[in-house]
């Protein structure tokens, strides 16, 4: 997926990412609730950007709702006080 896996090639993937980023930043700056209205913002931007439209058609329904399988192995190490 992403830029390199875009169905129309890497250049189209880069365009799609750039247009999506700019649309979301603009919406945020205008006070839009991007957490809840983000998909609508992207769909609107895709109306004038073929590569973004293709990306949303390809990956638009993907979600990342999973539990992390990585746990921290950090352990504090005592150090000598000066």
N, CA, C and O atoms as a MOPAC input file, in Angstrom:
PM7 MOZYME 1SCF
protein

 N      0.81100 1    -1.18900 1     0.00000 1
 C      0.00000 1     0.00000 1     0.00000 1
 C      0.85800 1     1.25900 1     0.00000 1
 O      2.06300 1     1.20900 1    -0.24700 1
 N      0.23200 1     2.35200 1     0.27300 1
 C      0.91800 1     3.62800 1     0.39100 1
 C      1.45700 1     4.15100 1    -0.92300 1
 O      0.95000 1     3.81900 1    -1.99500 1
 N      2.47800 1     4.96400 1    -0.83300 1
 C      3.03700 1     5.62600 1    -2.00600 1
 C      3.55000 1     4.61900 1    -3.03300 1
 O      3.21300 1     4.71200 1    -4.21300 1
 N      4.34500 1     3.67900 1    -2.60100 1
 C      4.97800 1     2.74000 1    -3.52500 1
 C      3.98000 1     1.71800 1    -4.06900 1
 O      4.13800 1     1.24600 1    -5.19400 1
 N      2.96800 1     1.37300 1    -3.29700 1
 C      1.99900 1     0.37200 1    -3.72600 1
 C      0.78300 1     0.92900 1    -4.43500 1
 O     -0.16900 1     0.19100 1    -4.68800 1
 N      0.78700 1     2.20800 1    -4.76300 1
 C     -0.37400 1     2.82000 1    -5.41700 1
 C     -0.65700 1     2.10100 1    -6.73500 1
 O      0.27400 1     1.79700 1    -7.48100 1
 N     -1.94000 1     1.82200 1    -7.03600 1
 C     -2.25900 1     1.07800 1    -8.25500 1
 C     -1.86200 1     1.78600 1    -9.55100 1
 O     -1.74600 1     1.13700 1   -10.59100 1
 N     -1.65300 1     3.10100 1    -9.50900 1
 C     -1.25300 1     3.84800 1   -10.70700 1
 C      0.24300 1     4.18100 1   -10.70800 1
 O      0.71400 1     4.92000 1   -11.57200 1
 N      0.98100 1     3.64000 1    -9.74700 1
 C      2.42400 1     3.84800 1    -9.70600 1
 C      2.87100 1     4.77200 1    -8.58300 1
 O      2.05500 1     5.39200 1    -7.90100 1
 N      4.17300 1     4.84700 1    -8.40800 1
 C      4.77600 1     5.60100 1    -7.31000 1
 C      4.47100 1     7.09200 1    -7.40900 1
 O      4.15000 1     7.72300 1    -6.40100 1
 N      4.56600 1     7.66000 1    -8.60200 1
 C      4.29900 1     9.09500 1    -8.74800 1
 C      2.86200 1     9.42200 1    -8.34900 1
 O      2.62300 1    10.41800 1    -7.66600 1
 N      1.91100 1     8.60100 1    -8.76400 1
 C      0.51300 1     8.82200 1    -8.38700 1
 C      0.33800 1     8.66800 1    -6.87700 1
 O     -0.44500 1     9.39000 1    -6.26200 1
 N      1.07000 1     7.72600 1    -6.28600 1
 C      1.01100 1     7.55100 1    -4.83800 1
 C      1.50500 1     8.77500 1    -4.10200 1
 O      0.93200 1     9.17800 1    -3.09000 1
 N      2.57800 1     9.37100 1    -4.61800 1
 C      3.10700 1    10.59000 1    -3.99900 1
 C      2.11000 1    11.73600 1    -4.12500 1
 O      1.91500 1    12.49900 1    -3.17800 1
 N      1.48300 1    11.85700 1    -5.28100 1
 C      0.47200 1    12.90600 1    -5.47700 1
 C     -0.69300 1    12.69500 1    -4.51800 1
 O     -1.15200 1    13.64100 1    -3.87900 1
 N     -1.17000 1    11.46300 1    -4.41400 1
 C     -2.29600 1    11.16300 1    -3.52800 1
 C     -1.96500 1    11.51100 1    -2.08000 1
 O     -2.78200 1    12.10500 1    -1.37700 1
 N     -0.76600 1    11.14100 1    -1.63800 1
 C     -0.36400 1    11.45000 1    -0.26200 1
 C     -0.28800 1    12.95000 1    -0.03100 1
 O     -0.74300 1    13.44700 1     1.00000 1
 N      0.27900 1    13.66500 1    -0.97700 1
 C      0.43300 1    15.11700 1    -0.82900 1
 C     -0.92800 1    15.81400 1    -0.79100 1
 O     -1.15900 1    16.68200 1     0.05100 1
 N     -1.81900 1    15.43900 1    -1.69300 1
 C     -3.14900 1    16.05200 1    -1.73300 1
 C     -3.92300 1    15.72000 1    -0.45900 1
 O     -4.59700 1    16.58700 1     0.09800 1
 N     -3.83300 1    14.48300 1     0.00200 1
 C     -4.52200 1    14.09300 1     1.23300 1
 C     -3.99200 1    14.88200 1     2.42500 1
 O     -4.76900 1    15.38000 1     3.24000 1
 N     -2.68300 1    14.99500 1     2.52600 1
 C     -2.07800 1    15.74400 1     3.62800 1
 C     -2.51200 1    17.19900 1     3.60700 1
 O     -2.91800 1    17.74600 1     4.63200 1
 N     -2.42600 1    17.82700 1     2.43800 1
 C     -2.79100 1    19.23800 1     2.33900 1
 C     -4.27200 1    19.45700 1     2.64800 1
 O     -4.63200 1    20.45000 1     3.28000 1
 N     -5.13000 1    18.53900 1     2.20700 1
 C     -6.56500 1    18.66900 1     2.48200 1
 C     -6.84600 1    18.55800 1     3.97600 1
 O     -7.66500 1    19.30200 1     4.51600 1
 N     -6.16400 1    17.62700 1     4.64100 1
 C     -6.40100 1    17.44100 1     6.07500 1
 C     -5.85000 1    18.61100 1     6.88600 1
 O     -6.49300 1    19.05300 1     7.83900 1
 N     -4.68200 1    19.11600 1     6.53000 1
 C     -4.11100 1    20.26600 1     7.24100 1
 C     -4.99900 1    21.48700 1     7.05700 1
 O     -5.26000 1    22.21700 1     8.01300 1
 N     -5.46400 1    21.71100 1     5.83600 1
 C     -6.35200 1    22.84500 1     5.56200 1
 C     -7.63400 1    22.72100 1     6.38300 1
 O     -8.08400 1    23.69400 1     6.98800 1
 N     -8.21800 1    21.53300 1     6.40300 1
 C     -9.45200 1    21.31700 1     7.16300 1
 C     -9.22100 1    21.55900 1     8.65500 1
 O    -10.03000 1    22.20800 1     9.31700 1
 N     -8.11700 1    21.03500 1     9.17700 1
 C     -7.79900 1    21.25200 1    10.59400 1
 C     -7.65500 1    22.73000 1    10.89100 1
 O     -8.18000 1    23.22300 1    11.88900 1
 N     -6.94200 1    23.43800 1    10.02500 1
 C     -6.73200 1    24.87300 1    10.22700 1
 C     -8.02900 1    25.66800 1    10.14600 1
 O     -8.13000 1    26.75800 1    10.70900 1
 N     -9.01200 1    25.12600 1     9.45200 1
 C    -10.31500 1    25.77900 1     9.34300 1
 C    -11.26400 1    25.36500 1    10.45900 1
 O    -12.42400 1    25.77800 1    10.47100 1
 N    -10.78100 1    24.54800 1    11.39900 1
 C    -11.58400 1    24.16000 1    12.54700 1
 C    -12.44000 1    22.92000 1    12.34900 1
 O    -13.31900 1    22.64100 1    13.16500 1
 N    -12.20000 1    22.18100 1    11.29200 1
 C    -12.96500 1    20.95900 1    11.03400 1
 C    -12.53600 1    19.88100 1    12.02600 1
 O    -11.35300 1    19.76500 1    12.34500 1
 N    -13.48900 1    19.09800 1    12.51200 1
 C    -13.21000 1    17.97400 1    13.40000 1
 C    -12.69600 1    16.82300 1    12.53600 1
 O    -13.47400 1    15.97800 1    12.09300 1
 N    -11.38700 1    16.79600 1    12.30100 1
 C    -10.84400 1    15.83200 1    11.34600 1
 C    -10.93900 1    14.38600 1    11.83200 1
 O    -10.91300 1    13.46400 1    11.01800 1
 N    -11.04600 1    14.17700 1    13.12700 1
 C    -11.20000 1    12.80600 1    13.61500 1
 C    -12.51100 1    12.21500 1    13.11200 1
 O    -12.55800 1    11.06100 1    12.68500 1
 N    -13.56400 1    13.00500 1    13.16600 1
 C    -14.87500 1    12.51200 1    12.75500 1
 C    -15.21200 1    12.82100 1    11.30000 1
 O    -15.96700 1    12.07800 1    10.67400 1
 N    -14.67200 1    13.89100 1    10.76200 1
 C    -15.01800 1    14.31000 1     9.40800 1
 C    -13.90200 1    14.06700 1     8.39600 1
 O    -14.02000 1    14.45100 1     7.23300 1
 N    -12.82000 1    13.42800 1     8.84000 1
 C    -11.68700 1    13.17700 1     7.95700 1
 C    -12.03400 1    12.44000 1     6.67300 1
 O    -11.61300 1    12.85900 1     5.59500 1
 N    -12.79600 1    11.34500 1     6.76200 1
 C    -13.15300 1    10.64400 1     5.52500 1
 C    -13.90300 1    11.52800 1     4.52300 1
 O    -13.69300 1    11.41900 1     3.31500 1
 N    -14.76300 1    12.38800 1     5.02100 1
 C    -15.49700 1    13.30400 1     4.14500 1
 C    -14.54500 1    14.30500 1     3.50300 1
 O    -14.67300 1    14.62100 1     2.32100 1
 N    -13.59500 1    14.80200 1     4.28400 1
 C    -12.59400 1    15.73900 1     3.75900 1
 C    -11.81400 1    15.07600 1     2.62300 1
 O    -11.58800 1    15.69000 1     1.58000 1
 N    -11.40500 1    13.82700 1     2.82700 1
 C    -10.63200 1    13.12100 1     1.80400 1
 C    -11.46900 1    12.82800 1     0.56200 1
 O    -10.97900 1    12.95600 1    -0.56000 1
 N    -12.72000 1    12.43800 1     0.75500 1
 C    -13.59300 1    12.17600 1    -0.39700 1
 C    -13.78700 1    13.43800 1    -1.22700 1
 O    -13.79400 1    13.38600 1    -2.45700 1
 N    -13.94300 1    14.56100 1    -0.55300 1
 C    -14.11100 1    15.82600 1    -1.26600 1
 C    -12.84200 1    16.16800 1    -2.05200 1
 O    -12.92100 1    16.59900 1    -3.20300 1
 N    -11.67600 1    15.97600 1    -1.43400 1
 C    -10.40900 1    16.25300 1    -2.11900 1
 C    -10.22200 1    15.31700 1    -3.31100 1
 O     -9.64500 1    15.71000 1    -4.32500 1
 N    -10.70400 1    14.09000 1    -3.19300 1
 C    -10.54800 1    13.10200 1    -4.26400 1
 C    -11.39000 1    13.43000 1    -5.49300 1
 O    -11.13500 1    12.90100 1    -6.57500 1
 N    -12.38100 1    14.28700 1    -5.34000 1
 C    -13.21000 1    14.66800 1    -6.48700 1
 C    -12.39200 1    15.37600 1    -7.56300 1
 O    -12.74300 1    15.33800 1    -8.74200 1
 N    -11.31000 1    16.01700 1    -7.15600 1
 C    -10.47800 1    16.73000 1    -8.13000 1
 C     -9.06600 1    16.15200 1    -8.22500 1
 O     -8.16500 1    16.79300 1    -8.76600 1
 N     -8.87600 1    14.94700 1    -7.70000 1
 C     -7.54700 1    14.31800 1    -7.72900 1
 C     -7.70100 1    12.82100 1    -8.00800 1
 O     -8.01800 1    12.03900 1    -7.11300 1
 N     -7.47200 1    12.44400 1    -9.25500 1
 C     -7.60100 1    11.04300 1    -9.64800 1
 C     -6.76000 1    10.07600 1    -8.82900 1
 O     -7.26800 1     9.02900 1    -8.42700 1
 N     -5.48300 1    10.38700 1    -8.56300 1
 C     -4.67700 1     9.47000 1    -7.76400 1
 C     -5.21900 1     9.27100 1    -6.34100 1
 O     -5.16700 1     8.16100 1    -5.81100 1
 N     -5.73500 1    10.33000 1    -5.72700 1
 C     -6.31200 1    10.17200 1    -4.39000 1
 C     -7.58900 1     9.34900 1    -4.46800 1
 O     -7.83500 1     8.50700 1    -3.60500 1
 N     -8.39500 1     9.57900 1    -5.47900 1
 C     -9.62100 1     8.79900 1    -5.65700 1
 C     -9.28800 1     7.31300 1    -5.79600 1
 O     -9.93600 1     6.46800 1    -5.17800 1
 N     -8.27900 1     6.99800 1    -6.60400 1
 C     -7.87100 1     5.60300 1    -6.78800 1
 C     -7.36800 1     4.99900 1    -5.48000 1
 O     -7.66400 1     3.84400 1    -5.17200 1
 N     -6.61400 1     5.77400 1    -4.71700 1
 C     -6.10100 1     5.28100 1    -3.43300 1
 C     -7.24300 1     4.99700 1    -2.46700 1
 O     -7.24100 1     3.97100 1    -1.78800 1
 N     -8.21600 1     5.89600 1    -2.40200 1
 C     -9.34800 1     5.68900 1    -1.50000 1
 C    -10.19200 1     4.49400 1    -1.93700 1
 O    -10.71500 1     3.76200 1    -1.09700 1
 N    -10.32500 1     4.29900 1    -3.23900 1
 C    -11.06300 1     3.13200 1    -3.73000 1
 C    -10.32500 1     1.83800 1    -3.39600 1
 O    -10.95000 1     0.80800 1    -3.14200 1
 N     -9.00200 1     1.89500 1    -3.39700 1
 C     -8.19500 1     0.70900 1    -3.11500 1
 C     -8.10900 1     0.41100 1    -1.62700 1
 O     -8.29700 1    -0.73400 1    -1.21400 1
 N     -7.82400 1     1.43300 1    -0.81100 1
 C     -7.56200 1     1.21300 1     0.61100 1
 C     -8.51500 1     1.93800 1     1.54300 1
 O     -8.26800 1     1.97400 1     2.74900 1
 N     -9.57700 1     2.50700 1     1.04300 1
 C    -10.45600 1     3.34800 1     1.85600 1
 C    -11.13700 1     2.66200 1     3.01900 1
 O    -11.53900 1     3.33200 1     3.97000 1
 N    -11.28100 1     1.34600 1     2.97400 1
 C    -11.99200 1     0.66300 1     4.05300 1
 C    -11.06200 1    -0.05800 1     5.02500 1
 O    -11.51900 1    -0.83900 1     5.85900 1
 N     -9.77800 1     0.19800 1     4.92300 1
 C     -8.81400 1    -0.44000 1     5.82400 1
 C     -8.84300 1     0.25500 1     7.18300 1
 O     -8.90000 1     1.48200 1     7.26300 1
 N     -8.80500 1    -0.53500 1     8.23400 1
 C     -8.71600 1     0.03700 1     9.58000 1
 C     -7.52600 1    -0.60800 1    10.29200 1
 O     -7.07100 1    -1.69000 1     9.92200 1
 N     -7.04700 1     0.06900 1    11.29900 1
 C     -5.89000 1    -0.41200 1    12.04500 1
 C     -6.27500 1    -0.61700 1    13.50700 1
 O     -5.61400 1    -0.10700 1    14.41100 1
 N     -7.33900 1    -1.36000 1    13.72400 1
 C     -7.82700 1    -1.63300 1    15.07200 1
 C     -7.25800 1    -2.97100 1    15.54000 1
 O     -7.89700 1    -4.01200 1    15.38900 1
 N     -6.07200 1    -2.93600 1    16.10000 1
 C     -5.43600 1    -4.14800 1    16.57200 1
 C     -4.64000 1    -3.84500 1    17.83600 1
 O     -4.28900 1    -2.69700 1    18.10500 1
 N     -4.36600 1    -4.87100 1    18.58900 1
 C     -3.56600 1    -4.74400 1    19.79600 1
 C     -2.09100 1    -4.88100 1    19.42700 1
 O     -1.72400 1    -5.68200 1    18.56700 1
 N     -1.27000 1    -4.10100 1    20.07900 1
 C      0.16000 1    -4.18300 1    19.84200 1
 C      0.68800 1    -5.52800 1    20.32600 1
 O      0.26900 1    -6.02700 1    21.37100 1
 N      1.58800 1    -6.10000 1    19.57900 1
 C      2.23400 1    -7.34300 1    19.99800 1
 C      3.63300 1    -7.07700 1    20.53900 1
 O      4.35700 1    -8.00400 1    20.90200 1
 N      3.99900 1    -5.81200 1    20.58900 1
 C      5.31700 1    -5.42000 1    21.06500 1
 C      5.19000 1    -4.88300 1    22.48400 1
 O      4.37400 1    -3.99900 1    22.74500 1
 N      5.97600 1    -5.40300 1    23.38200 1
 C      5.95000 1    -4.89000 1    24.74800 1
 C      7.30600 1    -4.27000 1    25.07600 1
 O      8.34600 1    -4.68700 1    24.56600 1
 N      7.26000 1    -3.29000 1    25.91800 1
 C      8.48000 1    -2.59800 1    26.29500 1
 C      9.34300 1    -3.49700 1    27.16600 1
 O      8.83900 1    -4.14700 1    28.08300 1
 N     10.61600 1    -3.53600 1    26.89000 1
 C     11.53800 1    -4.29500 1    27.73400 1
 C     12.46800 1    -3.35000 1    28.49600 1
 O     13.53800 1    -3.74000 1    28.96100 1
 N     12.02900 1    -2.10500 1    28.60800 1
 C     12.81000 1    -1.09400 1    29.30900 1
 C     12.84500 1    -1.40300 1    30.80400 1
 O     11.81100 1    -1.65900 1    31.42200 1
 N     14.03500 1    -1.37700 1    31.36600 1
 C     14.22100 1    -1.55500 1    32.80200 1
 C     15.15400 1    -0.45100 1    33.27200 1
 O     16.23300 1    -0.25600 1    32.71300 1
 N     14.73300 1     0.26500 1    34.29800 1
 C     15.58000 1     1.33400 1    34.83300 1
 C     16.84500 1     0.72800 1    35.43000 1
 O     16.78100 1    -0.26600 1    36.15400 1
 N     17.97600 1     1.32000 1    35.12900 1
 C     19.25400 1     0.85800 1    35.65000 1
 C     19.76400 1     1.87700 1    36.65900 1
 O     19.91200 1     3.05600 1    36.33800 1
 N     20.03200 1     1.42200 1    37.87700 1
 C     20.54500 1     2.36600 1    38.87800 1
 C     21.89800 1     2.92700 1    38.44000 1
 O     22.69800 1     2.22700 1    37.81900 1
 N     22.13700 1     4.16100 1    38.76100 1
 C     23.42800 1     4.76400 1    38.43900 1
 C     24.04300 1     5.33100 1    39.70800 1
 O     23.34200 1     5.64800 1    40.66900 1
 N     25.35600 1     5.45200 1    39.69400 1
 C     26.06300 1     5.98900 1    40.85800 1
 C     25.82700 1     7.49000 1    40.94500 1
 O     25.94300 1     8.20100 1    39.94700 1
 N     25.49800 1     7.96800 1    42.13500 1
 C     25.29100 1     9.40800 1    42.34000 1
 C     26.64500 1    10.07300 1    42.53400 1
 O     27.53500 1     9.49500 1    43.15800 1
 N     26.80700 1    11.25600 1    42.01800 1
 C     28.07200 1    11.98400 1    42.18100 1
 C     28.04800 1    12.82500 1    43.41700 1
 O     29.02700 1    13.50900 1    43.71800 1

